[in-house]
Amino acid sequence: MKFNHKPKGTLVAALDIGTHKIACLIGRVIDDEGGVEVLGAGYQAAKGIKGGVIVDLELADHSIRQAVHAAEKMAASEMRGYPLRDVIVNVPTTQTQSESLEISLQISGQAVTQHDIDQALSKAQNQIMQADKEMVHTIMVNCGIDGVNGIDDPINMTGQNLNVLVNAVLSELTPLQNLTNCIERSHLDIICLCSSVYASGLSCLVEDEMNLGCTVIDMGAGSTSFAIFVAGKLIHQDSIPIGSGHVTSDIANGLNCSLSDAERIKTLYGSAMLGASDENELIDVQKLGETDTSSPNHVSRALLIGIIQPRIEEILEMVQAKLEDSKFKEYVGRKVVLTGGGSQLAGLRELSKLILDKQVRLGRPIRISSLPDAVSGPNFSAVSGLLSYYVSHSHEMPTEVSAKADSGSLLSRVANWWKENW
């Protein structure tokens, strides 16, 4: 189905709040196809956040303000002195659940209209909505008419019964309320929510991957999320509460060093698979609490990899198990795209191929060509995808669905009532 993009010239801002970092992008729509030009970018180490959950409002607020201020400063000439107000914000996938539902409508031989689709999506929202949840996405996966399924665009097609398969993504309410309170303290208003892994998929997948079937695995610091795309639509998402930050903790414990040193060692020398020369390569590790650097403490790179590899294997095996247990495993496809900050670990692609038994590539933001080099890596896939979501997928926002379902002339509402009841 075809949907209108945001008008050319629209300013949009995205805020990705993660366990390891907070990133902000300010962009402008530059064409009628949803193209976005990045005007400003900023990022900051995340403080007051654990596992994607706000644990200290003051610290988190300070980190958000710093990231936003850096983006505003870079985009100052285009914003003409106006401070940033409206933002698109990510929802950690660990706090969401994906629910599928099929809605049936009687069309009684009439041509399917957009209002019929909107009514079905709104009906799905009403059936799935829970008191302790917040609706994040309402995605029409496909349609069927009189038993013929897999119809992507049923508009103007005729039949007796219309079936609409809907994927609804809901978020836990309490952590989302705390996130909202924290962002409002920074004098920002949330205009749109998007699941982190959905944003990452929109950012780093090519069209053929989304259409033919692909699984995105986003390895963040506090968790690892995955999403299944088929026929250009998100059909399922899930996560495990283990990420690259747990690898860092394992190194700190195994080598008896600080977390900052462990992160540095992981970045410079870490790998997910052992190489032939790793036994002979030595790494200098400063032991925790010691200040004397005159007596270096050398360990082999093989020892470091021996700490990293079991944790990476555990993460991949847990993701694979969740994929196998899902009712969408037949749609997973043969392709996996790894993204997120944790995906930059050397050897991860090769180990993923062995464990997942699929074609694997590393993904980075590709939808926005004007990204500054500093924010063009896999760890910025989600924040880039937030811009793409708002510009090209706002029809999946629950508020948009409800507004469209309630709109229309009196005559069209009477006609639809007549079709559904007679």
N, C-alpha and C positions, 0 to 999 in steps of 0.2 A: 504494500500500500504506500501511497505517496502522501507526505505530510509537508506542510510549509515550514521552512527554516525561519529563524529569527531575522528580522529585517537588517539590511545592510546598514552599517554604522552603529549597531547596538553594542554598547560596552558591557562586558561580562567579567566577573572576577571569580576565581576558584580558590578554595582553601582546603588543602589536604592535611588533616590532623592525624599524625601517626605516632607510634610509640617512640621512634628514633628521631624523627624530624617533623617540622611543620613547614609546608610550602604554600606559596601564594602566587598565582598568575593573574594578571590583568590583561584582557584581550579585547579585540574589536572585530565584529563581523565585517568581512571585506567583500563578500559576494553573495549571490542568491543561492549558492549551493552549500552554504554552511561553513565556508572557509573562514578561519580566524587568524588574525595577526596579533602576536603577543607584544604588548606595549611595556609591560613591567613584570619583573620576576623577583621573588625574594624567598629565602628559606632560613630556617633557624633550628638549632638543636631543640628537641622537644623536652620540656620539663613539666613536671606535675601530671604526666600521663603515663599510664601503665596498662599494657595490653589494649590500647585504644580507648581506655576509660579514663575520665578525668578523676585524679586522686588529690589534686591540690589546685584549687581555683586560681589562687594568686599567681603561682608559678606558670600554670598553663596560659592564663590571661597575658602575662608578660611575654611569653614565647610567641603567642599569636600576634600581639601588637608589633613585635620586632619584625616578624616575617611580612606582615601587611605593610608596615612602614617602608621596608626595603623595596617592595613592589611599587608602592605609591611614589617613592622617590624616583625610581627609574622611569615611571610613566607620567611624571609631573607635567611635562610640556603638553601632553595630550589630554590630561584631566583638567587642565586650566585652573588649578587651585582647589577643585572640589574634592573633598575627602571621600574615600571609598565607603560605601554604605551597604550595598546589596552583594551577597556572596552565595556561591554554590558550595555546599559542604559535603564531604564524604561521610558515609556511615560505615564503620568497621564491619566487615563481613561476619566476624565472630558474634556480632550482636543482631544478626538478621536471620531470617528463615525464608526459604523459598517454597511457596505453595502453588500447586497446579489445580485448576478447576475448569470444568467444561460447562458452559452456559448454553441453554437451548432457548430459541425464540421461534414462535410461529410467524412466518411471513406470508402464508396463505396465497402463494402464487404471485406475490408482488415482487418487484425489483428491490434488492437489498440497497439500503441507503446508509450513509455515514451515521445517521442518527440511530439506526439499528445496531451498528457496531458499538457506538457510544453507550447505548442502553445496556448492551450485554456486558461491557467492561464495568459499568457502574453497578450492575447487578452482582457481578463477581466481587467487587469491592465490598458491597454490603454483606455478602454471605461470608467472606473470609475475615472481615475486620473483627478484631478482638479488643476488649476494653484495655488490656495492658500492653497493646502494640500500637505502632504507628505505621501506616501504609507508606512505603517508599516508592515502589514501582508497580504499575499495572500494565503488563506487556501482553499484547495480543500475539500469540505464537502462530496460530493459523486458524482457518475456518473450514467448516464442512457444510454442504447443502445436500439434503436428502440422501445422506450416506456417502457422498463423495467427499473425501477428506483431503487435506493438504492444499487447500485453496488459500493463496497468499492475499489476494485482493478480490473479495466477493462483490464489490460495489457494482450495481446494475445487473447482477446475475439474479435469476428468478428460481423459485422453488417453493416448497411447502414449509420446510423446517431449516433453520439456520443454527449451526453449532459453532461456538467460539471457544477455542482453547486459550486459557489465560494463565500466565505465570505472574503471580503476585509476590512481591518481596516486602516483608514486614520487618520492623525493627523493634527491639525491646524499648519500652517507653522511658524507664527511669534513667539509664545512661544517656539517652538522647536528650532528655530534659536538662540534665547537668551540662551536656555539651552546648545546648542552646543558651543556657544561663551564662556560661563562660564566654561565648561569642558575643552575647549582648553586652557584657561588661566591657568589651572592646569597641562598643558603639557600632556594631555591625548587625545587619538583619539577614537572616537566612531566607532566601527566595526559592531554594531548590535543594533537595537531598538526593544523593546518588550512592549506591553501594560501591565500596572501594574496588572490588574485583571487577564489577561491571564497567566501571570507568577505565580500569587498566585494559580490559579487553577492547573497548571502543578505541583506545589510544594506539594499541600496538598490533592489532590484527589487520591483515589485508582482506579485501572483500571476498576472495575465493575461500579463505580459511573460515570466515564467518558463515559462508553459504554452504560449504561442503561438510562442515563439522569439525570442530576444533575445541580443545580444552586449554584454557589459560590457567596457569599456576602462578600466582603472585606471592612471592616469598618476602614478607616484611620482617621487621625486627621482632614483633611480638606474636605474630601468627602467620600461617600460610593459608591462603585462600585459593579456591579454584572455581571456574565458571565454564559451563558447557554452552557453546554457541552452535546453532544449526539453522540453516535457511535465513541467516542474517539476524537471528533473534537469540536473546538470552533465554534458555529454557530451564536452567538449574544452576544454583550456586551453593557452596558450602565452604567450611573452613575447619582447620585444626588449630588449637591454641599453642602451637610451637612454631618458632621462626628463627631467623638468623641470630637474634639476640641470645637465644639459648645456646647456640654454637659458641658465641663469645664467652658466655658464662662457663661452659664446659672447658674452654681453653684456660680461663682464669683459674679455675679449680685444679685442672690437671697440671698446669705449669707453675702454680702458686704465684701468680702475678696479678696486678690490678686489672680492672675491667678495661680501662683506657689502653693499657699496654696489650691486653688480649685482643682488642679490636684492631690495633695497629698491626700486630703480628698476623692476625687472620687476613687482613687486607694485603699485606706485603708478601706473606709466605704461604698462606693457606691454600689448600686444594681439597677437592672431594675424593680424589683418587691418588694412589701412591704411584710415583714414577721410579724409574730405574736408578736414578742418581740421588734420590731423597735421603737414603741412609747416610750418604757421605756429606751432605750439606748441613752445616751447623748454623743455628740461630742463637743470637745473644738475648737472654731473657733476664730482666731485672726482677729479682724475687720481691714479693710483697713485703713492704715495711723496711726494706734495706735501702740505704742511701749510698753505700760504698760501691762505686763503680770500677774500682781498681782491679777487682777480681771478677772477671766476667763469668756468667753462668751460661754455658753452652748446652743446647739440646739439639738433637737431630731433627731435621724437617720431617723425617718419617714418623717421629714421635708425635709431632703436631698433627700430621694428617691422620694418625691413628686415633686421635681425639675427635677430629672433625668428622671423619667418614661415617662412624656409627650413627651419629646424630642426623646427618643428612639422609642416610639410608632409612632411618626411622621416620623422618618427615615424609619422604617419598612413598614409603610403604603404607603409611597411614592415609595419605591422599589416594593412593591406588585402591585401598580397601574401601574408602568412602565412595569412590567412583563405582566400584563393583557392586556395592550394596544399594546404590541409588537405582530407581526405576528407569533412569535415563541412560543406563550404561550402553545400550545398543546404539545410542546417538553420539557417543564419545568421539568416534572417529579415530584415525590413525595419526593425527597431528597434535602435538603439544607445544605450546609457546610458554617459555619461562620468562618472567619479568619480576620487577621489584628489586629492592636493594640487595637482597640475598642471592639473587640470580647471577650476580657478578663474580661469585666464587669460582676460581679456576677448577676445571674438571667436572663441574656440576652437570653440564650438558651431556657429557659422556656417561656419567653414572645414571642420569635420568633415563637415557636410552636403554640401559641394561635393565633397570628395575621396572620401568613402565612399559617396556617393549613397544615403543612408538617412535615415530620421527619427532625429533625435538630441535627447536631452534630457540635462540635468545631473542626476546622482544624488547624494543624501545619505542618511545613515542614516534609515530610516523604521520599522524593526521594533521599536525600543525608544523608547517615547514619553517616558520620563523622563530622557533624556540632558540633562545640563547644557548651557547654550548654548555654553560654551567648547569642547565636544567634539561638537558636533552638525553640523559641516561635512563636506564631501566628503573632507577629509584624515583623517577618523576613521571612514570607512566600514568599513575592514578590522577595526579593533579592536572595533567594535560587532558586526560579523558573526561574530566569534569566539565571542561569547556565544551568539548564535543557533544557531550550529553545534553547540556542545556540548549545549545544552538540547534541541534538536529533531532533530539528525542524528547522534547518537552511535552509531547502528546502522551508520554507514559507517566507523567506526573499525576498522582491521584486527584489533585485539585483541578487540573485541566480536564480529566475524565469526567468528574462530577459536574463541572461547569458546562461542558458540551452536552452531557446527558440531560441537563435541565433546560438547555437553551432550545431555540426553535420557535416558530410561530405557533399560535393557538391552533391553526388549522393542521399543521404537521403533527402536533401533539395529539390532537383528536384522531387523526388518521392512524398514528402508531398505536393508540389505545384500541382502536377498532380492529387493527390487524392482530393484536395480541389477545383480544378477548372474543373475537367472533370468527 
